[in-house]
């Protein structure tokens, strides 16, 4: 077993990338030869994988996915993932750091998490492939600042187009739109505050809503209560830290905002059905 680290690894963009933007178009088959993508990690940026042919097997937050062409998947910087293997896979992948995304697109991308692979029609794949080809051409022409500025706009257009595809897939009936808007606002607050805010009433206060109305919206949109959403988000981060770091359970509890170590263990058991150390041992075997 590889030696574990104290924190979850974050892959930064390699030297020579175009000032916060990385793109790669390549054919892969078999196991990845790059240790940085084989190990579980986060990316220092917003990641997109366009599966043009073949299959990519990837693990994202303890779930294994087989992305079969034609498809696209988007990964948020918070998500822990690793590439397992490729099967005759031709793909394009690109990462853009936060400061290079337009604010409106950044907001939309943050509201999408988490998502699964999105199956594409051949027509949509053709459009995306052409858009990627333009961006990739710009990436190779870095002698002038003009090319970088155009590349940045091109990548942002890609982000906007992919976001619209995901939004179209998850479109809700008209009478559910308000519930969905409120649930997304709650999800955004939860992502920002889950380590420090645990009470549903406080989230309702942040959104200027009653607890009962917020709970109704969240339950209709997600199938779970506010409390369950809070607990699931906390325990997801606990799982990440248990598996990918050597931090003690007490250190993890403190990091997630729990001074009462025993309560944190009871919560973990309630959500997962096992104790934290049992989860760590079982998943590292």
N, C-alpha and C positions, 0 to 999 in steps of 0.2 A: 504494500500500500504506500502511495506517495505521501510524503510528509505534509501534514496539514499546516495551514498558515493561520495567523491570528485574526486576519480580516479576509473578507471575500475579495479575491483578485479583481482588479479593474484593468481591462486592456485599453491602454491609451493608443491614440493613432500613431502609427510608425513615423519615424523621421522621413522627411521628404514628401509627406502628404501636403495637399494644397491648402495650407492654413485652415485647418479644421474640417476638411472634407476629404474622405477617402472613398475610392471606387475600385472595384475589381470585377473583371469579366473573365471567367475561366471554366474549363472542363475538369471535373473531378470524378474519380472512381475509387472505391475502397475507403480505407480509413484515412482521416486527415493527417498530413505529415507535419502540421504546425501544432506544437504542444500548447500554445496559448489558446487555440480554439478547441482543443481536445479537453482541456480542463474546464471545470465550471468557473464561470467568470461573469462579470458585468462589462458592458462596453461604455467607454467614455464618450457617449453620443447616442443619437437615435439611429437605429439599425434597420435596414430593409434588405430582404433577400427575395430576388425575383427568380423563381424556378422555371427555366425555359424548357429544359428537357430532363428526364430522369427523376430521381428521388433523393431527397436529403433527409436523413434521420437526425433529429435534434431533440435534446431534452431541455425543457423550459420549466423552471420551478417544480421539479419532481414529476413532471408529466412528459412522456415521450410522444413525439409527433413524427409522422412520416409525410413530408411535404412532396406531393407528386405533381409534376408539371401537367398543365400550366397553372401556376399559383404564385401568390405573393404573401409574405409574412412580414409584419412589423414588430420590432422589439423595443421596448422602452428601456432607458438606461438603468432603471431599478431592477429589471428582470435578470435573474441568474440563469445562464444557459450554457450548453456545450454542444458541439457537433459530435455525433456518434459515428456516422458513416455516410458515404455517398454511393449511389448506384447510377452510373453513367449519367452524371448530373452536369448539365451546362447551366450555369447560373450567373447572375449579376448581383453583386452586393455593394451597398454603399452605407457609409456612416457619416452623419453630419452632427457636429457639436452644437450645443444649445444656442450659443451666441450667434450662430450663422443662420438660424431659422427666423423667419418673420414672426413677430409676436402672435398674430392671429393663427398661423399654422401651428406654432408651438402649443398654443392653448388647445387646439383641436386634437393634436397628437397625444397630449397629456390626458385628455378626456376619453381616449380610446381604450386605455389599458384595462385588463389584458385582452388580447385578441388571438384567435387561432389563424391558421393559414386560410387565405381567401382564394377560392377556386376562380380562375379566370376563363372567360371565353377566348377562343382563338383570336377574335377581333381585338379584344382588350389587350391580350398578350402582345399582339403586333404593335399596337399603339405604344404600350409601355416600353417594348424593346427599342422602338425608334427613338423615344424620348431619352432612354438610357444611353443609346448610341451617341446622341448629340452631346449629352453631358460628358461622356467618356472622351469624346474627341476634344472638347474644351479642356478637360483635365490634362491632356497631353501637350497643350499649347500654353505654357505658363510664363512665357518670356515677358508678356505685358500684363499690367494690372487689369486692362480691359477684359482679358480672358477670364481672370479670376472672378471679377464682378459678374460676368455673364454666366459663369459656371454656378455661382451662388444662386442666381435667379433661376437657373435651369433646375438645380437640385430642389429649390423651394417649390417650383412648379410640380416636380415629381411628388413631393410630400403632399401637396394639396390634392393632386389627382388621386393618390392612393387613399388619402383620408376620405375623399368623397366616395370611393368604392366601398370602403368599410361602412360608412354612414348609410349608403344606399342598401347594403345588405341587412343592416340592423334596424331599418325603418319600422317604426311601430304604428299601429292604427292611430287615427287622429285623436280619439278619446284618451289615448295613453300618452300623448305628447307631453302634457304638463307633468305627469308622474315621472317621465323619463328625464325631463329637464331638471326637476328637483333632485332626483336620484343622482344625476351626474354632478350637480353642485355639491351634494353631500359627499360623493366619492372624491371630489377634488379636495374638500376640506379634510376628509379622512386621511388621504395620502400625505397631506402636509402635517397633520397633528396627531396621528395615531399613537406616537410614543408618549405624548404628554396629556392627551385628552381622551378620557375613557367613557364619559357620561353622555348618553344620548341627548339630554336636555341642553348641554353646552353646544352641541352641533346644531340643535334647533335654534338656539340663541344666535349663533354665528350667521344663520341663514334667515333670521327674523321670521321664523315659523313656529307654530305650536309643535310640541313633541308628537302629539297624536297624528297630525297631518303629515309631518315628515316621515313618521313611521309607516303610515299608509302608503305614501308615494314610494318609499324605498322598498317596501315589501312587494308591491305590485310590480315594480321594475326589476327587482333582483330575486324575488322569491324568498327573501330572508329579512328579518327584522333589523333595525339599526344596530342593536346589541350584537347580533350574530355577525353582521358585516364588520363591526369593530373587532370582534374576537378573531374572525377569520384572517383579517389583515395583520393583526399582531402575531398570530400563530404562524402565518406564512413567513414573516421575517424571522421568527424564532427557529423555524425549520431550516431556513437558509443558514443561519449562524451556527446551529447545531451541526449541520452536515459539513459546511464549508470552512469552518474555523475551529480553533481549539479552545475557544472561550468556555469558561465553566458555565453551568446552568445559572448560577447566582449572578455572574457577570452579564449574561444575556438578559436575565430578568431585570437587572438594574438598567441596562441599556434601553430596554423597552418600557421603562417607566414604572417598574414594580419594586417597591421596597420590601413588600411582603413576599418573600421567596416561596413560602408554602402555598400562598394563594396562586402564584404564577404556575406552580406545578399542577395544582388542581384544575386550573383553567386549561392547561395544555392537555391534560388527560381527558377533560370534558370534550374538547374539540377534536382530538386525534384518536382517543381511545388507548393511548399508551403514554408512559412517562417519558420525559425528555431524554434521559440517558438511554432508555430502551430504544427510542427512535434513532438516536445517534448510532448505537451499536448495530442495530438491524440494517440501517441504510448504508453503513460503511463496510458491511461484510462483502 
